[in-house]
Amino acid sequence: MRLKKSEQILIGAAAVLIGFLFVVLLKTQTVWGIQQENQAAALPSLIQTEMENQQLAIENETLRSELEKYFQGKSASELLNQQLQEAKMNAGLVDITGPGIRITLDDSKQTVLEDENINLFVIHEEYIRDIFNALWNGGAEAIAVNRQRVMTNTEVFCSGSYIQINGTRQMPPYIIEAIGDTNALNSALNFYGWFKLGDLQEQNGIVRQLETIDSITIPKGRLRAYYYAEPVKEVI
């Protein structure tokens, strides 16, 4: 089967990308091997490096798979549809399911005395943001809080008696769900201050619960509207 000129160019570009990714992967694996000696002290770097290794391997395999599909005569429309679905998943625009963890945070039910600081008995927005950051660093593939998908433009801030997330008013309890490697997610939480919430739980009675779930479903997010930004046109 004779390939079209455009397909030949695509195959050539893909081959170059595969070679580049292979070289980067070798370099990354070398760095990772050195970091193993200090694994206990450099847990965040190890987790991040492992995630990067896995991502490079996935991208490499994707390019190989697409080349094979071209050689097998798969239509361009089918390939474009597959790439569209992958892009929607990466953008958080589809419901997804998988193993993960569920965190429950709630205000204390204890009676607050006059001389006590009530702020020590309630869940604050920074607790939620810190958990988000720890989960992303632990390789979370998707996160939601109270069924609100965490996107690139998700805001979390206090507004009086509630916390605003994705433009919605959320009240406790706050249910945070994340899909990913449960061991890595738990390790990241423990490294990044999960024990601090434990101290508040013991001293002031706030609720802090962590569960490992075999199958979690996280809803899709909302598509962002662009009024001022537009894609940069490529010069051919």
C-alpha positions in Angstrom: 0.0 0.0 0.0 1.5 3.3 -1.0 1.2 6.0 1.7 0.1 9.5 0.9 2.7 12.2 1.2 1.0 13.7 4.3 1.0 10.2 6.0 4.7 9.8 5.1 5.4 13.1 6.8 3.4 12.1 9.9 5.2 8.8 10.1 8.6 10.5 9.8 7.7 13.0 12.5 6.3 10.3 14.8 9.5 8.3 14.4 11.6 11.3 15.4 9.4 11.8 18.4 9.7 8.1 19.4 13.5 8.4 19.3 13.5 11.6 21.3 11.2 10.1 23.9 13.4 7.0 24.2 16.5 9.1 24.9 14.6 11.2 27.5 13.3 8.1 29.1 16.8 6.6 29.4 18.1 9.9 31.0 15.1 10.0 33.4 15.6 6.4 34.4 19.3 7.1 35.1 18.4 10.0 37.4 15.8 7.9 39.1 18.4 5.1 39.8 20.6 7.6 41.6 17.7 8.9 43.6 16.9 5.4 44.9 19.7 5.7 47.5 17.9 8.5 49.2 14.3 7.2 48.7 13.1 7.8 52.2 14.3 11.5 52.3 13.1 12.2 48.7 9.7 10.6 48.5 8.1 13.4 46.5 10.9 13.4 43.9 10.7 9.6 43.5 6.9 9.7 43.1 7.2 12.5 40.5 10.0 10.7 38.6 8.0 7.5 38.5 5.0 9.3 37.2 7.1 10.9 34.5 8.6 7.6 33.5 5.2 6.1 33.2 3.9 9.0 31.1 6.9 8.8 28.7 6.3 5.1 28.3 2.6 5.7 27.6 3.4 8.4 25.0 6.0 6.2 23.4 3.6 3.3 23.1 0.8 5.6 21.8 3.0 6.7 18.9 4.0 3.2 18.1 0.3 2.1 18.2 -0.7 5.0 15.8 2.1 4.0 13.4 0.9 0.4 13.3 -2.7 1.6 12.7 -1.5 3.6 9.6 0.4 0.6 8.3 -2.7 -1.6 8.8 -4.8 0.9 6.8 -7.0 2.3 9.6 -8.9 5.3 8.5 -7.8 8.8 9.5 -11.3 9.6 10.8 -11.1 6.7 13.3 -7.7 7.9 14.5 -9.0 11.4 14.9 -12.0 10.2 16.9 -9.7 8.2 19.2 -7.4 11.2 19.7 -10.5 13.3 20.4 -11.6 10.9 23.1 -8.2 10.9 24.7 -8.0 14.7 24.6 -11.5 14.9 26.3 -10.3 12.5 29.0 -7.1 14.4 29.6 -9.1 17.6 29.9 -11.5 16.1 32.4 -14.5 16.2 30.2 -15.6 12.6 30.6 -16.8 10.5 33.6 -14.0 8.1 34.7 -13.7 5.2 37.1 -10.9 3.3 38.8 -9.3 2.5 42.1 -8.5 5.2 44.5 -9.1 6.8 47.9 -11.9 8.7 49.6 -11.3 11.4 52.3 -14.0 12.7 54.5 -13.5 16.0 56.3 -16.1 17.5 58.7 -16.4 20.1 61.4 -16.1 19.1 65.0 -19.3 18.4 66.9 -17.8 19.4 70.2 -19.2 22.4 72.2 -16.8 25.3 71.8 -16.2 27.2 75.0 -16.0 31.0 75.2 -12.3 31.1 75.6 -11.6 28.7 72.8 -10.8 29.6 69.2 -13.7 28.3 67.0 -11.4 28.3 63.9 -9.7 25.2 65.4 -12.9 23.3 65.3 -13.9 23.7 61.6 -12.6 22.6 58.2 -10.8 25.4 56.3 -10.2 25.8 52.6 -6.5 25.5 53.0 -6.9 22.0 54.4 -8.7 21.0 51.1 -6.1 22.8 48.9 -3.2 21.1 50.8 -4.9 17.7 50.2 -5.3 18.5 46.5 -1.6 19.3 46.2 -0.6 16.2 48.0 -2.8 14.0 45.8 -1.6 15.5 42.6 2.0 15.0 43.7 1.2 11.4 44.5 0.1 10.8 40.9 -3.7 11.2 41.2 -5.2 11.0 37.7 -8.5 12.7 38.7 -9.8 14.4 41.8 -13.3 15.5 42.9 -14.7 17.2 46.0 -18.4 16.8 46.8 -18.8 15.6 43.2 -17.1 18.7 41.8 -14.4 17.7 39.4 -11.1 19.5 40.1 -10.0 21.1 36.9 -7.2 23.5 35.9 -9.5 26.5 36.7 -11.0 25.1 39.9 -11.1 27.6 42.7 -11.2 26.8 46.4 -11.8 29.7 48.8 -13.7 30.5 52.0 -16.8 32.7 51.7 -18.3 33.0 55.2 -19.9 29.8 56.4 -19.2 27.8 53.2 -16.4 27.0 50.8 -16.7 27.9 47.2 -15.6 25.3 44.7 -16.2 25.6 40.9 -18.5 28.5 41.6 -20.7 26.4 43.9 -21.3 26.7 47.6 -20.1 23.6 49.4 -20.9 22.8 53.1 -19.3 20.1 55.3 -18.8 17.2 55.2 -16.3 17.5 52.4 -15.9 14.3 50.4 -12.6 14.3 48.4 -12.2 11.4 46.0 -9.1 10.6 43.9 -8.3 7.9 41.3 -4.7 6.6 41.1 -2.2 4.2 42.7 -3.6 3.9 46.2 -0.2 3.2 47.8 1.4 6.3 46.2 -1.6 8.5 47.2 -1.5 7.3 50.8 2.3 7.9 50.9 2.0 11.4 49.5 -0.7 12.3 52.1 1.4 11.0 54.9 4.4 12.9 53.7 2.6 16.2 53.2 1.0 16.8 56.6 -1.9 14.3 56.9 -0.8 14.0 60.6 -1.5 17.7 61.2 -5.2 17.1 60.6 -4.8 14.1 62.9 -3.6 16.4 65.7 -6.7 18.6 65.2 -8.9 15.5 65.2 -7.5 14.3 68.5 -7.5 17.8 70.2 -10.6 19.4 68.8 -12.7 16.6 67.4 -12.7 17.4 63.7 -13.5 14.5 61.4 -10.7 13.1 59.3 -11.4 9.8 57.6 -9.4 8.0 54.9 -10.7 5.0 52.9 -9.2 2.9 50.1 -11.8 2.1 47.5 -11.6 -0.5 44.7 -13.7 1.4 42.3 -14.5 5.2 42.4 -16.5 7.1 39.7 -15.5 10.7 39.3 -17.8 12.9 37.2 -16.7 15.0 34.3 -16.0 18.7 34.6 -17.4 21.7 32.8 -15.9 23.0 29.6 -14.3 26.4 30.1 -15.5 29.3 27.9 -12.9 31.4 26.2 -13.7 35.0 25.4 -10.2 36.6 25.0 -7.8 33.7 24.5 -7.4 32.0 21.1 -4.9 29.4 19.8 -1.7 30.6 18.2 -1.7 29.9 14.5 1.1 27.8 13.3 3.3 29.0 10.5 3.5 26.3 7.8 
